[in-house]
Amino acid sequence: MITLFENETHKCVMFNDLGSGSMVQANQHVIVDGKEAMVLDPGGHKIYSLLFPQISSLIPMDGLKYVFFSHQDPDIIAAANGWLMVSEARAFLPELWMRFIPHFGVDRLVMERIQPVPDEGTTVELGSAGLKIIPAHFLHSPGNFQVYDPVSKILFTGDLGASLGNEYAYVEDFDAHIQYMEGFHTRYMPSQKALKLWADMVKSLDIDIIAPQHGAVFSGKELVDRFIGWIAGLECGLDRMEAVFKIPG
C-alpha cells in the first residue's frame, strides 16, 4: 500500500502489487474522507479477495460508501457483484455500460444501487469532499470517466497515463518513462483529437498528482504538465491505422 496523500481527515492510497501471473498489472485506488470511502476500479475476482481485507484495515466496511467503475473492462468491473453483495455501497458506472454489467453476473438485487453517470459527469459527496467525476470518453472506452479529488488535488485517470513494464511507483524521469507508455497509448487511444479535448479540459484543474490505473504515478506540477503536454500532441489510434485497413492477402 502506498499513501499518495494524507491529512487529518482525508487520505488517498494506492495498491499496486495485488496482481499476479499473466494478468496485467493494475492499481487500485481508495479515497477516504472522514468515515467514508470510495474504491476506484477495484478489479477482478482474484484482486477482490486480496483488496477486500486491505480496505477493511483502512475503514470499517460499513464506511465503504461508493465503488467507482470508470468503464467496462474486466480488470475494473469483473468483481462488481462481490463488492455490492458484501457492502451497502453505491456504485457509479457510465450510463453507456449499464445494460452490459449484468453479463458480469451482477445480481438483480443490487442493480438498483448502481447509478448511471451521464455523459457530462457529476459531483459526488464523500464525507466533506466533493469529488468530480469528469468525462474522459474514448480514452480508451467510448463511455469513460475519471475522478478528480480537489482535497488531495489528485486526478485519477484510469487507463490514461498507463505504463507497462516499469518497476517503479513514481515517475522521476519523464523522457525515460515514455517508452513504457507509448505502445499502449498509440494503440488503445482513439485519436489525437480525443486526447487534445481531454488536455484542454483538465488544464482548468489544480492537479498535483496524476494517478493512472496501471503503472507509475506522476507527482508534482512539472511532471503533471509534461504528461498533459505529451498527451495533447500524441498521434495515436486511427491517426496511425490507415495502412492496416486492407483485406489480408
Order of alpha helices (4+ residues) and beta strands (2+ residues): beta-beta-beta-beta-alpha-beta-alpha-alpha-beta-beta-beta-beta-beta-beta-alpha-alpha-beta-beta-alpha
